[in-house]
Amino acid sequence: MRSPLAPTKLPPAGARAPPWRSVRARVPRC
């Protein structure tokens, strides 16, 4: 729950899997 952790976690997560893909895997709406 750190300020620099949130923004830093976004870049690495995007490199592994796109943001839109993560949302779809989490909540298959489409």
PDBQT receptor file of N, H, CA, C and O in Angstrom, charges set to zero:
ATOM      1  N   MET A   1       0.868  -1.205   0.000  1.00  0.00    +0.000 N 
ATOM      2  CA  MET A   1       0.000   0.000   0.000  1.00  0.00    +0.000 C 
ATOM      3  C   MET A   1       0.895   1.244   0.000  1.00  0.00    +0.000 C 
ATOM      4  O   MET A   1       0.637   2.204   0.726  1.00  0.00    +0.000 OA
ATOM      5  N   ARG A   2       1.937   1.214  -0.813  1.00  0.00    +0.000 N 
ATOM      6  H   ARG A   2       2.146   0.433  -1.403  1.00  0.00    +0.000 HD
ATOM      7  CA  ARG A   2       2.838   2.390  -0.883  1.00  0.00    +0.000 C 
ATOM      8  C   ARG A   2       2.528   3.206  -2.128  1.00  0.00    +0.000 C 
ATOM      9  O   ARG A   2       2.045   2.661  -3.121  1.00  0.00    +0.000 OA
ATOM     10  N   SER A   3       2.792   4.467  -2.089  1.00  0.00    +0.000 N 
ATOM     11  H   SER A   3       3.185   4.909  -1.283  1.00  0.00    +0.000 HD
ATOM     12  CA  SER A   3       2.488   5.337  -3.247  1.00  0.00    +0.000 C 
ATOM     13  C   SER A   3       3.323   4.930  -4.473  1.00  0.00    +0.000 C 
ATOM     14  O   SER A   3       2.783   4.773  -5.568  1.00  0.00    +0.000 OA
ATOM     15  N   PRO A   4       4.635   4.762  -4.286  1.00  0.00    +0.000 N 
ATOM     16  CA  PRO A   4       5.508   4.390  -5.409  1.00  0.00    +0.000 C 
ATOM     17  C   PRO A   4       5.283   2.940  -5.856  1.00  0.00    +0.000 C 
ATOM     18  O   PRO A   4       5.660   2.566  -6.967  1.00  0.00    +0.000 OA
ATOM     19  N   LEU A   5       4.685   2.149  -5.014  1.00  0.00    +0.000 N 
ATOM     20  H   LEU A   5       4.379   2.452  -4.111  1.00  0.00    +0.000 HD
ATOM     21  CA  LEU A   5       4.470   0.736  -5.374  1.00  0.00    +0.000 C 
ATOM     22  C   LEU A   5       3.343   0.609  -6.401  1.00  0.00    +0.000 C 
ATOM     23  O   LEU A   5       3.428  -0.191  -7.333  1.00  0.00    +0.000 OA
ATOM     24  N   ALA A   6       2.308   1.390  -6.226  1.00  0.00    +0.000 N 
ATOM     25  H   ALA A   6       2.238   2.040  -5.469  1.00  0.00    +0.000 HD
ATOM     26  CA  ALA A   6       1.152   1.318  -7.150  1.00  0.00    +0.000 C 
ATOM     27  C   ALA A   6       1.594   1.630  -8.586  1.00  0.00    +0.000 C 
ATOM     28  O   ALA A   6       1.373   0.812  -9.479  1.00  0.00    +0.000 OA
ATOM     29  N   PRO A   7       2.204   2.780  -8.825  1.00  0.00    +0.000 N 
ATOM     30  CA  PRO A   7       2.660   3.151 -10.172  1.00  0.00    +0.000 C 
ATOM     31  C   PRO A   7       3.752   2.207 -10.697  1.00  0.00    +0.000 C 
ATOM     32  O   PRO A   7       3.833   1.951 -11.899  1.00  0.00    +0.000 OA
ATOM     33  N   THR A   8       4.567   1.708  -9.811  1.00  0.00    +0.000 N 
ATOM     34  H   THR A   8       4.501   1.916  -8.835  1.00  0.00    +0.000 HD
ATOM     35  CA  THR A   8       5.656   0.812 -10.246  1.00  0.00    +0.000 C 
ATOM     36  C   THR A   8       5.097  -0.565 -10.607  1.00  0.00    +0.000 C 
ATOM     37  O   THR A   8       5.662  -1.276 -11.439  1.00  0.00    +0.000 OA
ATOM     38  N   LYS A   9       3.996  -0.927  -9.981  1.00  0.00    +0.000 N 
ATOM     39  H   LYS A   9       3.537  -0.350  -9.305  1.00  0.00    +0.000 HD
ATOM     40  CA  LYS A   9       3.405  -2.247 -10.250  1.00  0.00    +0.000 C 
ATOM     41  C   LYS A   9       2.682  -2.235 -11.615  1.00  0.00    +0.000 C 
ATOM     42  O   LYS A   9       2.528  -3.278 -12.249  1.00  0.00    +0.000 OA
ATOM     43  N   LEU A  10       2.254  -1.072 -12.045  1.00  0.00    +0.000 N 
ATOM     44  H   LEU A  10       2.379  -0.224 -11.530  1.00  0.00    +0.000 HD
ATOM     45  CA  LEU A  10       1.515  -0.975 -13.315  1.00  0.00    +0.000 C 
ATOM     46  C   LEU A  10       2.412  -1.287 -14.516  1.00  0.00    +0.000 C 
ATOM     47  O   LEU A  10       2.027  -2.092 -15.364  1.00  0.00    +0.000 OA
ATOM     48  N   PRO A  11       3.584  -0.681 -14.612  1.00  0.00    +0.000 N 
ATOM     49  CA  PRO A  11       4.485  -0.933 -15.743  1.00  0.00    +0.000 C 
ATOM     50  C   PRO A  11       4.849  -2.417 -15.882  1.00  0.00    +0.000 C 
ATOM     51  O   PRO A  11       4.675  -2.978 -16.964  1.00  0.00    +0.000 OA
ATOM     52  N   PRO A  12       5.345  -3.065 -14.832  1.00  0.00    +0.000 N 
ATOM     53  CA  PRO A  12       5.720  -4.479 -14.915  1.00  0.00    +0.000 C 
ATOM     54  C   PRO A  12       4.517  -5.348 -15.289  1.00  0.00    +0.000 C 
ATOM     55  O   PRO A  12       4.637  -6.277 -16.087  1.00  0.00    +0.000 OA
ATOM     56  N   ALA A  13       3.377  -5.042 -14.714  1.00  0.00    +0.000 N 
ATOM     57  H   ALA A  13       3.280  -4.287 -14.065  1.00  0.00    +0.000 HD
ATOM     58  CA  ALA A  13       2.172  -5.849 -14.993  1.00  0.00    +0.000 C 
ATOM     59  C   ALA A  13       1.807  -5.722 -16.479  1.00  0.00    +0.000 C 
ATOM     60  O   ALA A  13       1.410  -6.699 -17.113  1.00  0.00    +0.000 OA
ATOM     61  N   GLY A  14       1.946  -4.517 -17.020  1.00  0.00    +0.000 N 
ATOM     62  H   GLY A  14       2.268  -3.723 -16.505  1.00  0.00    +0.000 HD
ATOM     63  CA  GLY A  14       1.609  -4.298 -18.439  1.00  0.00    +0.000 C 
ATOM     64  C   GLY A  14       2.573  -5.061 -19.346  1.00  0.00    +0.000 C 
ATOM     65  O   GLY A  14       2.166  -5.584 -20.383  1.00  0.00    +0.000 OA
ATOM     66  N   ALA A  15       3.837  -5.126 -18.963  1.00  0.00    +0.000 N 
ATOM     67  H   ALA A  15       4.167  -4.701 -18.120  1.00  0.00    +0.000 HD
ATOM     68  CA  ALA A  15       4.824  -5.827 -19.790  1.00  0.00    +0.000 C 
ATOM     69  C   ALA A  15       4.479  -7.319 -19.841  1.00  0.00    +0.000 C 
ATOM     70  O   ALA A  15       4.629  -7.965 -20.878  1.00  0.00    +0.000 OA
ATOM     71  N   ARG A  16       4.023  -7.847 -18.724  1.00  0.00    +0.000 N 
ATOM     72  H   ARG A  16       3.902  -7.322 -17.881  1.00  0.00    +0.000 HD
ATOM     73  CA  ARG A  16       3.680  -9.296 -18.669  1.00  0.00    +0.000 C 
ATOM     74  C   ARG A  16       2.357  -9.538 -19.411  1.00  0.00    +0.000 C 
ATOM     75  O   ARG A  16       2.257 -10.448 -20.234  1.00  0.00    +0.000 OA
ATOM     76  N   ALA A  17       1.365  -8.729 -19.114  1.00  0.00    +0.000 N 
ATOM     77  H   ALA A  17       1.446  -7.990 -18.445  1.00  0.00    +0.000 HD
ATOM     78  CA  ALA A  17       0.056  -8.881 -19.778  1.00  0.00    +0.000 C 
ATOM     79  C   ALA A  17      -0.620  -7.515 -19.878  1.00  0.00    +0.000 C 
ATOM     80  O   ALA A  17      -0.629  -6.755 -18.910  1.00  0.00    +0.000 OA
ATOM     81  N   PRO A  18      -1.180  -7.206 -21.031  1.00  0.00    +0.000 N 
ATOM     82  CA  PRO A  18      -1.821  -5.904 -21.240  1.00  0.00    +0.000 C 
ATOM     83  C   PRO A  18      -2.897  -5.639 -20.196  1.00  0.00    +0.000 C 
ATOM     84  O   PRO A  18      -3.438  -6.581 -19.617  1.00  0.00    +0.000 OA
ATOM     85  N   PRO A  19      -3.216  -4.367 -19.945  1.00  0.00    +0.000 N 
ATOM     86  CA  PRO A  19      -4.223  -3.994 -18.941  1.00  0.00    +0.000 C 
ATOM     87  C   PRO A  19      -5.605  -4.484 -19.339  1.00  0.00    +0.000 C 
ATOM     88  O   PRO A  19      -6.350  -5.000 -18.505  1.00  0.00    +0.000 OA
ATOM     89  N   TRP A  20      -5.946  -4.325 -20.600  1.00  0.00    +0.000 N 
ATOM     90  H   TRP A  20      -5.341  -3.906 -21.277  1.00  0.00    +0.000 HD
ATOM     91  CA  TRP A  20      -7.288  -4.761 -21.039  1.00  0.00    +0.000 C 
ATOM     92  C   TRP A  20      -7.421  -6.277 -20.894  1.00  0.00    +0.000 C 
ATOM     93  O   TRP A  20      -8.508  -6.786 -20.619  1.00  0.00    +0.000 OA
ATOM     94  N   ARG A  21      -6.330  -6.984 -21.077  1.00  0.00    +0.000 N 
ATOM     95  H   ARG A  21      -5.447  -6.571 -21.301  1.00  0.00    +0.000 HD
ATOM     96  CA  ARG A  21      -6.391  -8.454 -20.984  1.00  0.00    +0.000 C 
ATOM     97  C   ARG A  21      -6.587  -8.860 -19.510  1.00  0.00    +0.000 C 
ATOM     98  O   ARG A  21      -7.311  -9.808 -19.208  1.00  0.00    +0.000 OA
ATOM     99  N   SER A  22      -5.931  -8.127 -18.611  1.00  0.00    +0.000 N 
ATOM    100  H   SER A  22      -5.342  -7.357 -18.857  1.00  0.00    +0.000 HD
ATOM    101  CA  SER A  22      -6.039  -8.449 -17.181  1.00  0.00    +0.000 C 
ATOM    102  C   SER A  22      -7.487  -8.269 -16.723  1.00  0.00    +0.000 C 
ATOM    103  O   SER A  22      -8.018  -9.065 -15.949  1.00  0.00    +0.000 OA
ATOM    104  N   VAL A  23      -8.102  -7.208 -17.219  1.00  0.00    +0.000 N 
ATOM    105  H   VAL A  23      -7.670  -6.561 -17.848  1.00  0.00    +0.000 HD
ATOM    106  CA  VAL A  23      -9.498  -6.926 -16.816  1.00  0.00    +0.000 C 
ATOM    107  C   VAL A  23     -10.411  -8.027 -17.350  1.00  0.00    +0.000 C 
ATOM    108  O   VAL A  23     -11.355  -8.447 -16.681  1.00  0.00    +0.000 OA
ATOM    109  N   ARG A  24     -10.117  -8.481 -18.556  1.00  0.00    +0.000 N 
ATOM    110  H   ARG A  24      -9.350  -8.139 -19.099  1.00  0.00    +0.000 HD
ATOM    111  CA  ARG A  24     -10.970  -9.520 -19.159  1.00  0.00    +0.000 C 
ATOM    112  C   ARG A  24     -10.814 -10.841 -18.380  1.00  0.00    +0.000 C 
ATOM    113  O   ARG A  24     -11.789 -11.549 -18.128  1.00  0.00    +0.000 OA
ATOM    114  N   ALA A  25      -9.582 -11.145 -18.014  1.00  0.00    +0.000 N 
ATOM    115  H   ALA A  25      -8.790 -10.570 -18.219  1.00  0.00    +0.000 HD
ATOM    116  CA  ALA A  25      -9.330 -12.398 -17.279  1.00  0.00    +0.000 C 
ATOM    117  C   ALA A  25      -9.975 -12.307 -15.894  1.00  0.00    +0.000 C 
ATOM    118  O   ALA A  25     -10.480 -13.295 -15.360  1.00  0.00    +0.000 OA
ATOM    119  N   ARG A  26      -9.945 -11.111 -15.335  1.00  0.00    +0.000 N 
ATOM    120  H   ARG A  26      -9.535 -10.309 -15.769  1.00  0.00    +0.000 HD
ATOM    121  CA  ARG A  26     -10.521 -10.937 -13.981  1.00  0.00    +0.000 C 
ATOM    122  C   ARG A  26     -12.049 -10.946 -14.080  1.00  0.00    +0.000 C 
ATOM    123  O   ARG A  26     -12.728 -11.622 -13.307  1.00  0.00    +0.000 OA
ATOM    124  N   VAL A  27     -12.572 -10.195 -15.032  1.00  0.00    +0.000 N 
ATOM    125  H   VAL A  27     -12.021  -9.645 -15.661  1.00  0.00    +0.000 HD
ATOM    126  CA  VAL A  27     -14.046 -10.122 -15.178  1.00  0.00    +0.000 C 
ATOM    127  C   VAL A  27     -14.414 -10.289 -16.646  1.00  0.00    +0.000 C 
ATOM    128  O   VAL A  27     -14.533  -9.304 -17.375  1.00  0.00    +0.000 OA
ATOM    129  N   PRO A  28     -14.593 -11.527 -17.080  1.00  0.00    +0.000 N 
ATOM    130  CA  PRO A  28     -14.953 -11.812 -18.485  1.00  0.00    +0.000 C 
ATOM    131  C   PRO A  28     -16.298 -11.199 -18.842  1.00  0.00    +0.000 C 
ATOM    132  O   PRO A  28     -17.337 -11.844 -18.707  1.00  0.00    +0.000 OA
ATOM    133  N   ARG A  29     -16.277  -9.947 -19.299  1.00  0.00    +0.000 N 
ATOM    134  H   ARG A  29     -15.432  -9.423 -19.408  1.00  0.00    +0.000 HD
ATOM    135  CA  ARG A  29     -17.547  -9.284 -19.642  1.00  0.00    +0.000 C 
ATOM    136  C   ARG A  29     -17.776  -9.387 -21.152  1.00  0.00    +0.000 C 
ATOM    137  O   ARG A  29     -18.901  -9.619 -21.594  1.00  0.00    +0.000 OA
ATOM    138  N   CYS A  30     -16.720  -9.216 -21.939  1.00  0.00    +0.000 N 
ATOM    139  H   CYS A  30     -15.806  -9.027 -21.580  1.00  0.00    +0.000 HD
ATOM    140  CA  CYS A  30     -16.872  -9.256 -23.413  1.00  0.00    +0.000 C 
ATOM    141  C   CYS A  30     -17.138 -10.691 -23.858  1.00  0.00    +0.000 C 
ATOM    142  O   CYS A  30     -17.296 -10.948 -25.051  1.00  0.00    +0.000 OA
TER     143      CYS A  30
